[in-house]
Amino acid sequence: EGELRAGLVEPGSGNLVIVGQQGVILRSADSGKTWQRLASHTHRHFRSAAFDARSGDLFVVGERIVKLTSR
């Protein structure tokens, strides 16, 4: 899958989220026992991520900027 680069905690749910190379965005709702891959619609490399505390949207940055809405 490539190198994982940034991890954070999803506001409200406490889910773990990790981003990395090749457009990888992973979410775990069980403290890292299992992971779900979220669609980023790109294979570009991500370096960092941040949640908007008000909306819950996830912004992922690297070679591209991707916004995943919480809705």
C-alpha positions in Angstrom: 0.0 0.0 0.0 2.9 2.4 0.6 4.2 4.4 3.5 1.7 5.7 6.1 2.5 9.2 7.1 0.1 10.9 9.5 -2.4 9.7 12.1 -5.2 11.5 13.8 -8.3 11.0 15.9 -11.7 11.8 14.2 -13.7 14.3 16.3 -16.9 13.1 17.8 -16.4 9.4 17.0 -12.8 8.9 18.3 -12.1 6.7 15.2 -8.4 6.5 14.2 -7.6 7.9 10.7 -4.2 7.4 8.9 -3.1 8.9 5.6 -0.2 8.0 3.4 1.2 7.4 -0.1 -0.8 6.4 -3.1 -3.9 8.2 -1.9 -4.3 5.9 1.1 -6.8 7.0 3.8 -7.6 4.4 6.4 -10.2 4.5 9.3 -10.5 2.3 12.3 -13.5 2.2 14.5 -12.1 -0.5 16.8 -8.8 1.0 18.1 -6.8 -0.3 15.1 -7.9 -3.9 15.1 -9.4 -3.5 11.7 -9.2 -0.8 9.0 -11.5 0.5 6.3 -10.0 2.2 3.3 -11.8 5.4 2.4 -12.0 6.5 -1.2 -9.7 9.5 -2.0 -10.2 9.4 -5.8 -6.4 9.8 -6.3 -3.2 7.9 -6.2 -1.2 10.9 -5.3 0.9 10.9 -2.0 -0.5 12.5 1.1 1.7 13.9 3.8 -0.7 15.3 6.4 -4.3 15.6 7.4 -6.6 17.7 9.6 -10.2 17.6 10.7 -12.4 20.8 10.6 -13.7 20.7 14.2 -17.0 22.5 13.3 -18.0 20.4 10.2 -16.1 17.2 10.8 -14.7 17.4 7.3 -11.3 15.8 6.7 -8.7 17.7 4.7 -5.8 15.6 3.4 -2.7 17.3 1.8 0.3 16.3 -0.1 0.6 16.3 -3.9 -3.1 17.1 -3.9 -5.6 18.5 -1.4 -8.6 16.3 -0.8 -11.7 17.2 1.2 -13.9 14.3 2.5 -17.2 15.6 4.0 -18.6 14.0 7.1 -22.1 13.8 5.6 
